[in-house]
Amino acid sequence: MELLDDVSAAWHPSACILCECNCGIEIRLGGDDGRRFERIRGDKAHPASQGYTCEKALRLDSYQNGRHRLTSPMRRRADGTYEEVDWDTAITEVAAGLARVRDTHGGATISPTVGGGRGNHLRCLRRGDTRCTRFGVPVNAPRAGEDRRVLGERQVGRRRSAV
């Protein structure tokens, strides 16, 4: 337990991945298993965010360890309720659904969209990764957060100003 106390008392540098900015944060671990985020603060040494952090980053522990968090895939039943399914079943059913859309409407109708685009979540759209191109998804599809109309003139990775 002594080693766990030493680790939890230390601040660990990391980065928030909840949006495209990837602000630098520092985390102090705690809890019975040493996996809870006891405290989170902005990392003043981070070259872009310079200690700034928003409320989303300060709530990372609730996203990672909250009781409301899903820990397995869920499938909607015909009556609108949900049932837990294993990962192989979920992946197989989602792939089959994407294949039906591709076969019916063409691969260009499938556009992967996620938050945190700067966290390399959409690298397939830049490099033509087969995970996207085999569905016929255009390689030059716009990435989340890259539309200048959405970002305005602010720079990603800097403190945001009103647009």
C-alpha positions in Angstrom: 0.0 0.0 0.0 3.0 2.3 0.6 3.8 2.3 -3.2 0.2 3.1 -4.1 0.3 6.1 -1.6 3.5 7.4 -3.3 2.0 7.1 -6.8 -1.4 8.7 -5.8 0.3 11.7 -4.1 2.2 12.5 -7.3 0.8 14.6 -10.2 0.9 12.8 -13.5 1.1 14.8 -16.8 -1.5 13.8 -19.4 -3.8 15.3 -22.0 -7.6 15.7 -22.2 -9.0 14.0 -25.3 -12.6 15.3 -25.0 -12.2 17.8 -27.8 -9.8 18.8 -30.6 -7.7 21.0 -28.3 -6.1 18.1 -26.3 -5.2 20.5 -23.4 -2.5 19.5 -21.1 -3.6 18.4 -17.7 -2.1 16.9 -14.6 -3.8 14.2 -12.6 -3.4 13.0 -9.1 -4.6 9.4 -8.7 -6.5 8.0 -5.7 -9.3 5.7 -4.6 -9.0 2.1 -3.3 -7.5 0.8 -6.5 -5.4 3.9 -7.4 -7.4 4.4 -10.7 -9.7 7.2 -9.6 -8.8 10.8 -10.7 -8.6 12.3 -7.2 -7.7 15.8 -8.6 -7.3 17.3 -12.1 -5.7 20.6 -12.9 -4.4 22.4 -16.0 -0.7 21.7 -16.9 1.1 25.1 -16.8 4.1 23.5 -18.6 1.9 22.5 -21.6 3.0 24.7 -24.6 -0.5 25.2 -26.0 -3.0 25.3 -23.1 -0.5 26.8 -20.6 -2.5 25.6 -17.6 -6.0 26.4 -19.0 -8.6 23.7 -18.6 -12.3 23.7 -19.1 -15.0 22.0 -17.0 -15.1 18.9 -19.3 -11.5 18.0 -18.3 -12.2 18.5 -14.7 -15.0 15.9 -14.8 -12.9 13.2 -16.5 -13.1 10.9 -13.4 -16.9 10.8 -13.7 -16.7 9.9 -17.3 -14.2 7.1 -16.7 -15.5 5.8 -13.4 -19.1 6.9 -13.1 -21.8 4.4 -12.2 -23.7 5.5 -15.3 -20.9 4.5 -17.6 -21.6 1.7 -20.0 -19.1 -1.2 -19.8 -20.4 -3.4 -22.5 -22.3 -3.0 -25.8 -26.1 -2.6 -25.6 -28.6 -3.6 -28.3 -32.0 -2.0 -28.6 -34.9 -4.5 -28.6 -38.1 -4.0 -30.7 -39.9 -2.7 -27.6 -37.3 0.1 -27.1 -35.6 -1.5 -24.1 -31.9 -2.5 -24.2 -30.1 -5.7 -23.6 -26.4 -6.3 -23.0 -24.5 -8.2 -25.8 -20.9 -9.4 -26.2 -18.4 -7.4 -28.3 -18.2 -10.0 -31.1 -22.0 -9.8 -31.6 -22.0 -6.0 -31.5 -19.2 -5.6 -34.0 -20.8 -8.2 -36.3 -24.2 -6.5 -36.2 -22.8 -3.0 -36.8 -20.6 -4.2 -39.7 -23.6 -5.9 -41.2 -25.6 -2.7 -40.9 -22.9 -0.6 -42.5 -22.6 -3.1 -45.3 -26.4 -2.9 -45.9 -26.1 0.9 -46.1 -23.1 0.7 -48.5 -24.8 -1.9 -50.7 -28.1 0.1 -50.8 -26.9 3.7 -51.0 -23.1 3.6 -51.7 -20.1 4.0 -49.5 -20.1 7.8 -49.9 -23.2 7.9 -47.7 -21.2 6.7 -44.7 -19.3 9.4 -42.9 -17.4 8.6 -39.7 -17.9 11.4 -37.3 -16.5 11.6 -33.7 -15.3 14.3 -31.3 -11.7 14.8 -30.5 -10.5 14.8 -34.1 -7.1 16.1 -33.0 -6.7 12.9 -30.9 -6.1 10.9 -34.1 -9.6 9.3 -34.0 -10.1 10.0 -37.7 -6.7 9.2 -39.1 -8.3 6.8 -41.6 -9.8 9.8 -43.5 -6.3 11.3 -43.9 -4.4 8.2 -44.9 -7.0 6.2 -46.8 -6.9 3.5 -44.2 -8.8 0.4 -45.4 -11.1 0.6 -42.4 -12.8 3.5 -44.2 -12.0 3.0 -47.8 -13.3 -0.5 -48.0 -16.8 1.0 -47.4 -16.2 3.5 -50.1 -15.9 6.5 -47.7 -14.3 9.4 -49.5 -10.7 9.9 -48.3 -11.2 13.7 -48.4 -14.3 13.8 -46.2 -14.3 16.7 -43.8 -13.0 15.8 -40.3 -14.8 16.9 -37.1 -13.5 20.3 -36.0 -11.8 21.2 -39.3 -14.5 23.2 -40.8 -13.5 26.9 -40.6 -17.1 28.0 -40.4 -17.4 26.0 -37.1 -14.0 27.0 -35.7 -14.1 30.7 -36.8 -10.7 32.3 -36.6 -9.6 30.7 -33.3 -6.7 28.4 -33.4 -7.0 24.8 -32.2 -4.9 24.2 -29.0 -5.1 27.8 -27.8 -7.5 29.4 -25.4 -10.8 29.8 -27.2 -12.2 33.2 -27.9 -15.7 34.1 -28.9 -16.4 33.4 -32.5 
